[in-house]
Amino acid sequence: MSASPSSRAQAAREVIAARLRDLRVEAELTGHELARRCGWSPAKSSRIENGKTPPSDADIRAWCAACGAQEHAADLVAANRQADQMYVHWKKLHRHGMRRAQEEVVPLYKSTRNFRVYCSNVVPGMLQTEAYASALLSTIATFQGTPDDSPEAAASRVERSNVIHEGGHTFALLMEETVLRYRIGDADTMAGQLGYLLAVMALPNVSLGIVPFTAQRRVWPLEAFYLFDDQRVSVELLTAEVNVSAPSEIAVYNKAFSQLAETAVYGAEARVLITEAITSLR
């Protein structure tokens, strides 16, 4: 049985509290001395440190300053703000079907200016055809044991993906070559999906890179992740979506994306790989 949202949020807050306690210990401060430096009661320090009282952003900054560890404040503030959304089980998101999950991220898609996406397992959602998306989402619903509204969810996903054709957004998209070969749906579905990749590559705001089988790896194949500007990373695990907002962690995903991008092929070379995958369907 999966943990409730409230218990997962509390677990996230306990991690933050433990990190604050570690900073105090590393600074060789007692709880009383830290409270004095922050200008609050020792009881407040104790409640924060033991995870009984969630700290405010100001509390975290004051704590880090008192410990001479200001460089950790931004990560801890970001983690504290996202405690309720850090780790969200797919079964929770899909408990009423998957269409709603597609619609809930529309505001995020609308507000993001620079998308960077890496996928090692399936075509990125924003590039999926309706047939491919329907086949994939139906498989996911069956595996999860959640309601299968894949036709409606697929239509919603395609509508959400129209952001590619709007102005003011850029898309840097990376896929492993294996994605071109994995059979999602039947041969016609895959042919249509691969053909759409060839078409979307022509868009001026889209950069599509394929990491070939033969690439000399600088970064091993990773779980799929979506970078939304430099504000958030969504990582797709088998059981859950993990939302990362700590600046230092976002920087790690930026680094991984940059190094993966350097091993990818683009333009004519990428089109050759896609065309070969289409030919293999016959």
N, C-alpha and C positions, 0 to 999 in steps of 0.2 A: 504494500500500500504506500503510495507516494505521500510525502509530507504536505501539509496544508500550506497555502501561501503565507499565512502568518508565521508558521514555524520556520519556513525557509527564510523569511525576512529577519526573524529573530536570530537565526543562525548566522546570517550575514552581518548583523549588528554585533554579534559576539566576536566575530573575527576582527571587526574594527576596534572593539573594546580591547581585545587582546593585543592588537598592534599598538594602541595608545599606552597600554601598560608596559609593553616592551620598550617603548621610547622613554618612558619615565625611568625604568630600571637602568637602561643604557646610559641615561644622563646622571645616574646615581642620585636621584632625588627621592625623598620620601613623599608620601601622599600629602602630608601637611605642608611641606615646602612647595610642592607643585601648586597646591591650592593657594598658598600665600602669593606666589608669583602671578597667578591668574586672577587673584582678587576675588575668590569665591570661597565657600566653606569647604572644609575637608570632606564633609558628607557628600557634597556634590561630586568631588573627584572620585570618591569611592563608588558612588552609584554609576557614574560613567564607566569607570574601569571594570566594573563587574557586570556590565551590560544591562543594568536595571533602568537606566535613564538614557535614551538616545541623545547624543550630543548634537548641538546646533553647529552650523558651519563656523560661527564665531568661536564656539567652545573648542572645536578642533584646531583652529588656527592659534588660539591662545595656548592650548596644550603644547602644540609643536614648538611655538616660540619659547615657551618656558623651558622646554627640553633642548633648545638649540638645534631643533630639527625641522626648521621651516621648509626644507626641501621636500618633506613628506606630506605637507598639508594639502596640496592640490589633489593628490591621489586619494587621500583619506576623505576629503570633502566630496569628491566625485563618487566614491564608493558608498558613502553615507547617503547621498541623494538617491542612489539607485538600489538601495537595499531591498526594496519591494519587487524590483524588476530584474535583478541580476540573473536569476536562474528560474526559467519558466518551463515547466513540463509541457511537451507537445500534447499529451492527453488532456491536460487542462485547457490548452488553447483550442483544441479540436473537439471538446466534449459535446458541442452542439453542431458539429460539422466544421468544414474548413473554409467556407465562404466568408464567414465573419473575420477569420484571421487574416484573409487577404485584404479586406476592407479597412481593418484597424490600422494598417501601416500606411495608408494613403497619405495622411498628413505628413509623415516622415519623408515619404518619397517626394512630395510636393516641395518641401522646405529644403531638401538636400540639393546642393549645387554640383558637388563632385562625388560621383559614385566610383568606388573601386571594389571590384568583386573578384574573388577567386573561388573556383569550384573544381573539385577533384572527382566528383561522383555523378553529377547531373548537369544539364545545361542550366545556367543561371535563370532564376525565375522570370526576370524581366526580358529574357530572350526566348522564352518558351512559346511554342504555338499552342493553340487551344487543345488540339488533339494530344500532343505530347504531355501537356499539363494535366489533362483529364486522366490519361493512362497512369501517370506518376502518382497523382493524388489519390486515385482509386486504390493503387497498391499500398500507399501509406495508410489509408483508412482501414484496409483489411488487416494489415500488420498490427496497427494500434488497437483495433477493435473499437473504433469510433465511428459515428454516423458517416456514411458515404454519400456526400453531396458533391462528388467530384465534377460533374458537368457544370453545376452552378459555380463552384469554387474556381474551376478552370476559366470560365467566362470572366469572373471577377478578377482573376490574376492577369488575364490579357488586358482587361480594361485598365487596371492599375498600371500596367506596363506602358500605356500610351505616353507616359512621362518622357519616354525616349524621343518622341516626336514633338515635344514641346520645346520652346526656347529656354535658354538659361540653365541647362543641365548638361554635364559632360559625363561620359561613361568610359572607364577603363576596365575591361573585362578580361579575365584570364581563365582558361580552362586547360586541364590536362588532356592530352590526346585521347586517353582512355574514354573520356566522356563522349567522344564522337563514335565510339564503338559499342558502348553499352546499349543494349536493346531495351528501350522503354517503349512499350506498345509494339505494334506490328511493323513490318518493313515499310509500309506506306507512311505510317506515322513518323518513323525515323527519317525517311527520305524527305518528307515535308519539313521536318524540324531542321535538318541539315541544310536544306535549300534556303530556309529562312535565314540561317546564319550567314550564308553567302550574300543574301540581299541586305541584311542589316549592316554588314561591314562597310557598305558604301555611304552610310550616314556620316556627315562631317563631325558630329559630336560623339561618335562611337569609335573606340579603339579596342579591337578584339585580337587577343593574343592566344596562341596555342602552344603549350609546353610539349614538345615532341617526346616520343618514347626515347629517342636517342640523345636527348639533352644531357649534358654533363651537369649533374645536380649540384646546386649551391644550397638549396633548401629542399628537404624531403617533401613528398606529397602530404599536405595538411588537410584538416577538416575545412569544409566550406566556410568562408567568412565574407561579410559585407561591411565595408567601411563607408560610413555616411559622413562626408566632409572629414573633419578631424575631431568630431564630437562623440562618435559612438561606433562601436563594432558589434555586430551581431554574429555569433558563432553558432553553427548548426551541428549539434551532437545527435546521436541516435535517439536519446530520450528527452532532450530539452534544447531550448534556445538559451544561450548565455549572452547577456548584454554587458559589454565592457565600456566603461566610461572613464576609467582612471587614465590620465594623460600618459603615464609611463608605459602602461599596457597598450594603449593605442599606438604609441611610438614603436613598440615591438611588431605589431601587425603591419604598420607602415613599412618597417624594415623588411619584413618577410615578403610583402607585396612587391616592393622594389626589386628584391633579389630574384623573385620568381619571374617578374617582368623581363629581367635581363636574359633569362634562359628561353623565353618564348619567341615564336616566329610570328610575323605579321604580314599583311598584304598578300602578295602573290604566293609566298611560301605557306601561309595559313590556308589560303584557298585550295592549294594542292592537297593538303591533308584532309580538308573537308570533302573535297571531290573524291578522293580515294575512299573515304568512308562511305560515301554514297554508292560508289561502284561496288563496294563489298557487299551491299545489300542484295544484289541481284543473284 
